[in-house]
Amino acid sequence: MLWIGDFNATPWSSFVHDAYDQQSFRLAAGDSAWSPTWPGGTRRYFGVPIDFALIRGGAATMRMGPPIGSDHRPIAVSVWR
């Protein structure tokens, strides 16, 4: 199972920790798993990671895309079983 999207919560929030603990999800691996995705401009150092992928079973990696004019930066997720 895979959850991907704008969670409006950081990876260290109680919502995400509940998903880790109670549902056996884990954060998709990758350099951008903890990179700020919001706000989506070119300032990568003053944001928070609120867009990410959680996976249960299988494996996944995540990478962050370039600014595309949205208020969030895009993410790309590769999944395999």
C-alpha distances in whole Angstrom, upper triangle without the diagonal:
4,7,10,14,17,16,20,19,20,18,20,20,20,17,15,17,16,12,13,15,14,10,10,8,11,12,12,15,18,21,20,18,20,23,24,22,25,27,27,30,32,32,29,31,31,28,25,21,19,17,14,10,8,6,5,7,8,10,11,14,15,19,21,23,27,28,28,30,27,27,24,23,21,18,16,13,13,10,11,10
4,6,10,13,13,17,17,17,15,18,18,19,16,13,16,15,12,13,16,15,12,11,8,10,10,9,13,15,19,17,15,17,19,20,19,21,24,23,27,28,28,26,27,28,24,21,18,16,13,10,7,6,5,6,9,9,10,9,12,12,15,17,19,23,24,24,26,23,23,20,19,17,14,13,10,11,9,11,11
4,7,10,9,13,13,14,13,16,16,16,13,11,14,14,10,12,15,15,12,12,9,10,10,10,14,16,18,16,14,16,18,18,16,18,21,20,24,26,26,23,25,25,21,18,15,13,10,8,6,5,6,9,12,13,13,11,13,12,15,16,18,21,22,22,24,21,20,17,17,15,13,13,11,13,12,14,15
4,7,8,12,12,13,13,16,16,17,14,12,16,16,13,14,18,18,15,15,12,12,10,10,13,14,16,14,12,14,15,15,13,15,18,17,21,22,23,20,23,22,19,16,13,11,8,6,4,6,9,12,14,15,14,11,12,10,12,13,15,18,18,19,20,17,17,14,13,11,9,10,8,11,11,15,16
4,6,9,11,12,12,16,15,17,14,13,16,17,14,16,20,20,17,18,14,14,12,12,15,16,17,14,12,14,14,13,11,12,14,14,18,20,20,18,21,20,16,14,11,8,5,6,7,9,12,15,18,18,17,14,14,12,13,12,14,16,16,16,17,14,14,10,11,9,8,10,10,14,15,18,20
4,6,8,10,11,15,14,16,13,12,16,17,15,17,20,20,19,20,16,16,14,14,17,17,18,14,13,14,13,12,9,9,12,12,16,18,19,17,19,18,14,11,9,6,4,7,9,11,15,18,21,21,20,17,17,14,15,13,14,16,15,16,16,12,11,9,10,10,10,13,13,17,18,22,24
4,5,8,9,12,10,12,9,9,13,13,12,14,17,17,16,17,14,14,12,14,17,18,19,15,13,13,14,13,11,11,14,15,18,21,20,18,20,18,14,11,9,6,6,8,9,10,14,17,20,21,20,18,17,15,16,15,17,19,19,19,19,16,14,12,13,13,13,15,15,19,19,22,24
4,7,10,12,10,12,10,10,14,15,14,16,19,19,19,20,17,17,15,17,19,20,20,17,15,14,14,12,11,9,12,14,17,20,19,17,18,16,12,10,9,5,7,10,13,14,17,20,24,25,23,21,20,18,18,16,18,20,18,19,19,15,12,11,13,14,15,18,18,22,22,26,27
4,7,8,6,9,7,7,10,12,12,14,16,17,17,18,15,15,13,15,18,19,19,16,13,12,13,12,11,11,13,15,19,21,19,17,18,16,12,9,8,5,8,10,12,12,16,19,22,23,22,20,19,17,18,17,19,21,20,21,21,18,15,13,15,16,15,18,18,22,22,25,27
4,5,5,9,9,7,10,12,12,13,16,17,17,17,15,13,11,14,15,16,16,13,11,9,11,9,10,10,13,15,18,19,18,15,15,14,11,7,6,5,8,9,12,12,16,18,22,23,21,19,18,15,16,15,18,20,19,21,22,19,16,14,15,16,15,18,18,21,22,24,26
4,6,9,8,6,7,11,10,10,13,15,15,14,12,10,8,11,12,14,14,12,9,8,10,11,12,13,16,17,20,21,20,17,17,16,13,9,7,7,9,8,10,10,13,15,19,20,18,16,15,14,15,15,19,21,21,23,24,21,19,16,16,17,15,17,16,19,19,22,23
4,7,8,7,7,10,11,10,12,15,16,15,13,12,11,14,15,17,17,15,12,10,13,13,15,15,18,20,23,23,21,18,18,17,14,11,10,10,13,12,14,13,16,18,21,22,21,19,19,17,19,19,22,24,24,26,27,24,21,19,19,20,19,21,20,22,23,25,26
4,5,6,6,9,10,11,12,14,15,16,14,13,13,16,18,19,20,17,14,13,15,15,16,15,18,20,23,25,23,20,19,18,15,12,11,10,13,13,14,13,17,18,22,24,22,21,21,19,21,20,23,25,25,27,27,24,21,19,20,21,20,22,21,24,24,27,27
4,5,5,6,9,10,10,11,13,14,13,14,14,18,20,22,23,21,17,16,19,18,19,19,21,24,27,28,26,24,23,22,19,15,14,13,15,15,16,14,17,18,22,24,23,22,23,22,23,23,26,28,28,30,30,27,24,22,23,24,22,24,23,26,25,27,28
4,6,5,6,9,10,10,11,13,12,13,13,16,19,21,22,20,17,16,18,18,18,18,20,22,26,28,26,24,24,22,19,15,14,12,13,13,14,12,15,16,19,22,21,20,21,20,22,22,25,27,27,28,28,25,22,20,21,22,20,22,21,23,23,25,25
4,5,5,6,9,10,10,11,9,9,9,13,15,17,19,17,13,13,16,16,16,17,20,21,25,26,25,22,22,21,18,14,12,10,12,11,11,9,12,13,17,19,18,17,17,17,19,19,22,25,25,26,27,24,22,19,20,20,18,19,18,20,20,22,22
4,5,5,6,8,9,10,9,9,10,14,16,19,20,19,15,14,18,18,19,20,23,24,28,29,27,24,24,23,20,16,14,14,15,14,13,11,13,14,17,19,19,18,19,19,21,22,25,28,28,30,30,27,25,22,23,23,21,22,20,22,22,23,23
4,5,5,6,7,9,9,11,12,16,19,21,23,22,18,18,21,21,21,22,25,27,30,31,30,27,27,26,23,19,17,16,17,15,15,12,14,13,17,20,20,20,21,21,24,24,27,30,30,32,32,29,27,24,25,25,23,24,22,24,22,24,24
4,6,6,5,7,6,8,10,13,16,19,21,20,16,17,20,20,20,21,24,25,29,30,29,26,27,26,23,19,16,15,15,13,12,8,10,10,13,16,16,16,18,18,21,22,25,28,28,30,30,27,25,23,23,22,20,21,19,20,19,20,20
4,6,6,5,5,6,8,12,14,17,20,19,15,16,19,20,21,22,25,26,29,30,29,26,26,26,23,19,17,16,16,14,12,9,9,9,12,15,15,15,17,17,20,22,25,28,29,30,32,29,27,24,24,23,20,21,19,20,18,20,19
4,6,6,8,9,12,15,17,21,23,22,18,19,22,23,24,25,28,29,33,34,32,29,29,29,26,22,20,19,19,17,16,12,13,12,14,17,18,19,20,21,24,25,29,32,33,34,35,32,30,27,27,27,24,25,22,23,21,22,21
4,6,8,11,14,17,20,23,25,24,21,21,25,25,26,27,29,31,34,36,34,31,32,31,28,24,22,20,20,18,17,13,13,11,14,18,19,20,22,23,26,27,30,33,34,35,36,33,31,28,29,28,25,26,23,24,22,23,22
4,6,9,12,15,18,21,24,23,19,20,24,24,24,26,29,29,33,34,34,30,31,31,27,24,21,19,19,16,14,10,10,8,11,15,16,17,19,20,23,25,28,31,32,33,34,31,29,26,27,25,23,23,20,21,19,19,18
4,7,10,13,15,19,22,21,17,19,22,24,24,26,29,29,33,34,33,30,30,30,27,23,20,19,19,16,13,10,8,6,9,12,13,14,17,18,22,24,27,30,32,33,34,31,30,27,27,25,22,22,19,19,17,17,16
4,7,9,12,16,18,18,14,16,19,20,20,22,25,26,29,30,29,26,27,27,24,20,17,16,15,12,10,6,5,5,8,11,11,11,14,15,18,20,23,27,28,29,31,28,27,23,23,21,18,18,15,16,14,15,15
4,6,9,12,15,14,11,13,16,18,18,21,24,24,27,28,27,24,24,25,22,18,15,15,14,11,8,5,5,6,9,11,10,10,11,12,16,18,21,24,26,27,29,26,25,22,21,20,16,16,14,14,13,14,15
4,6,9,12,11,7,9,12,14,15,17,20,20,23,24,23,20,21,21,18,15,12,12,11,8,6,5,6,9,11,12,10,9,9,9,12,14,17,21,22,24,26,23,22,18,17,16,13,14,11,13,12,14,15
4,7,10,9,7,10,12,15,15,18,21,20,23,23,23,20,21,22,19,16,13,13,11,8,6,6,6,10,11,10,7,5,5,6,9,12,15,19,21,22,25,22,22,18,16,15,11,11,8,9,9,11,13
4,7,8,6,9,12,15,15,19,21,21,23,23,22,19,20,22,19,17,14,15,13,10,9,9,10,12,13,12,8,6,5,6,9,12,15,18,21,23,25,24,23,19,17,16,12,12,9,10,10,12,14
4,5,5,8,10,13,14,17,20,19,21,20,20,16,18,20,18,16,13,15,13,11,11,12,13,16,17,15,11,9,5,5,6,9,13,16,18,21,23,22,22,18,15,14,11,10,9,10,12,14,17
4,6,7,7,11,12,16,18,17,18,17,17,13,14,17,16,14,12,15,14,12,13,15,16,19,20,19,15,12,9,7,7,8,12,14,17,19,22,21,21,17,14,14,11,12,12,13,15,18,20
4,5,5,8,9,12,15,14,15,15,15,11,13,15,13,11,9,11,10,9,11,13,15,19,20,19,16,12,9,6,5,6,9,12,14,16,19,18,17,13,11,11,8,10,10,13,15,18,21
4,6,9,10,13,15,15,18,17,17,13,14,16,13,11,8,10,9,7,8,10,12,16,17,17,14,11,8,6,7,8,12,15,16,19,21,19,18,14,12,12,9,11,10,12,14,17,19
4,7,9,11,14,14,16,16,15,11,12,13,11,8,6,9,9,8,11,12,15,18,20,20,17,14,12,10,10,10,13,15,16,19,21,19,17,14,13,13,12,14,14,16,18,21,23
4,6,9,11,11,13,13,11,8,9,10,8,7,6,9,9,9,12,15,18,21,23,22,19,16,13,10,9,8,11,12,13,16,18,16,15,12,10,11,10,13,14,17,19,22,25
4,6,8,8,10,11,9,6,7,8,5,4,4,7,8,10,13,16,19,23,25,25,22,19,16,13,11,9,11,12,12,15,15,14,12,9,8,11,11,14,16,19,21,25,27
4,6,6,9,10,10,8,10,10,7,6,5,6,6,8,12,15,18,22,25,24,21,18,16,12,11,8,9,10,9,12,12,10,9,6,5,7,8,12,14,17,20,23,26
3,5,8,10,9,8,10,9,5,6,6,7,8,11,15,18,21,25,27,27,25,21,19,16,14,11,12,12,10,12,12,9,7,5,6,10,11,15,17,21,23,27,29
4,6,9,8,8,10,8,6,8,9,10,11,14,18,20,24,27,30,30,27,24,22,18,16,13,13,12,10,11,10,8,5,5,7,11,13,17,19,23,26,29,32
4,7,8,8,11,10,8,10,10,11,11,14,17,20,24,27,30,29,26,23,20,17,14,11,10,9,6,8,7,6,4,4,5,8,11,15,18,21,24,28,31
4,6,7,10,10,9,12,13,14,14,17,21,24,27,31,33,32,29,26,23,19,16,13,11,9,6,8,7,8,7,8,7,11,14,17,20,24,27,30,34
4,6,9,10,10,13,14,16,16,18,22,25,28,32,34,33,29,26,23,19,16,12,11,8,6,10,10,11,11,11,9,12,15,18,21,24,27,31,34
4,6,6,7,11,13,15,16,18,22,25,28,31,34,33,30,26,23,20,17,13,13,11,10,13,13,13,12,11,11,14,16,19,22,25,28,32,35
4,6,6,9,10,13,14,15,19,22,25,28,30,30,26,23,20,16,14,11,12,10,10,13,14,14,12,11,10,13,14,17,19,22,25,28,31
4,6,9,11,14,16,17,21,23,26,29,32,31,28,25,22,19,16,14,15,14,14,17,17,17,15,14,13,16,17,20,22,25,27,31,33
4,7,10,13,15,17,21,23,27,30,33,32,29,26,23,20,18,15,17,16,14,17,17,16,13,13,13,17,18,21,23,26,29,32,35
4,7,9,11,14,18,20,23,27,29,29,26,23,21,18,16,13,15,14,13,16,15,14,11,10,10,14,15,18,20,24,26,29,32
4,6,9,11,15,17,20,23,26,26,24,21,19,16,15,13,15,15,15,17,17,15,12,10,11,13,14,17,18,22,24,27,29
4,6,7,11,13,16,20,23,23,20,17,15,12,12,10,13,14,14,17,17,15,13,10,10,11,11,14,15,18,20,23,25
4,6,10,12,15,19,22,22,20,17,16,13,14,12,14,16,15,17,17,14,12,9,10,11,11,14,15,18,20,23,25
4,7,10,14,17,20,20,18,15,14,10,11,9,12,14,14,15,16,13,11,8,8,8,7,11,11,15,16,20,22
4,7,10,14,16,16,14,11,10,8,9,9,12,15,16,17,18,16,15,11,11,9,7,9,9,12,13,17,19
4,7,10,13,13,11,8,9,7,10,11,14,17,19,19,21,19,18,14,14,12,9,9,7,10,10,13,15
4,7,10,11,10,9,10,10,13,15,18,21,22,23,25,22,21,18,17,15,13,13,10,12,11,13,14
4,6,7,7,7,10,11,15,17,20,23,25,26,28,25,25,21,20,18,15,14,11,11,9,11,11
4,7,8,9,13,14,18,21,23,27,29,29,31,29,28,25,24,22,18,17,14,14,11,11,10
4,7,9,13,15,19,22,25,28,30,31,33,31,31,27,26,24,20,18,15,14,10,9,7
4,7,11,14,17,20,23,27,29,30,32,30,30,27,25,22,19,17,13,11,7,6,4
4,7,10,14,17,20,24,26,27,30,28,28,24,22,20,16,14,10,8,6,5,6
4,7,10,14,16,20,22,23,26,24,25,21,19,16,12,10,7,5,4,6,9
4,7,10,13,17,20,21,24,22,23,19,16,14,10,8,6,5,7,9,12
4,7,10,13,16,17,20,19,19,15,13,10,7,6,4,6,9,12,15
4,7,10,13,15,18,17,17,14,10,9,6,5,7,9,12,15,18
4,7,9,11,14,13,14,10,7,6,4,6,9,12,15,18,22
4,7,8,12,12,13,10,6,5,6,7,11,13,17,20,24
4,6,9,10,12,10,6,7,9,11,14,17,20,24,27
4,6,7,9,8,5,7,10,13,17,20,23,26,30
4,6,9,8,7,8,11,13,17,20,23,27,30
4,7,8,8,10,14,16,20,23,26,30,33
4,5,7,8,12,15,18,22,25,28,31
4,7,10,13,16,19,23,25,29,32
4,6,9,13,16,19,22,25,28
4,7,10,13,17,20,23,26
4,7,10,14,16,20,23
4,7,10,13,17,20
4,7,10,14,17
4,6,10,13
4,7,11
4,7
4
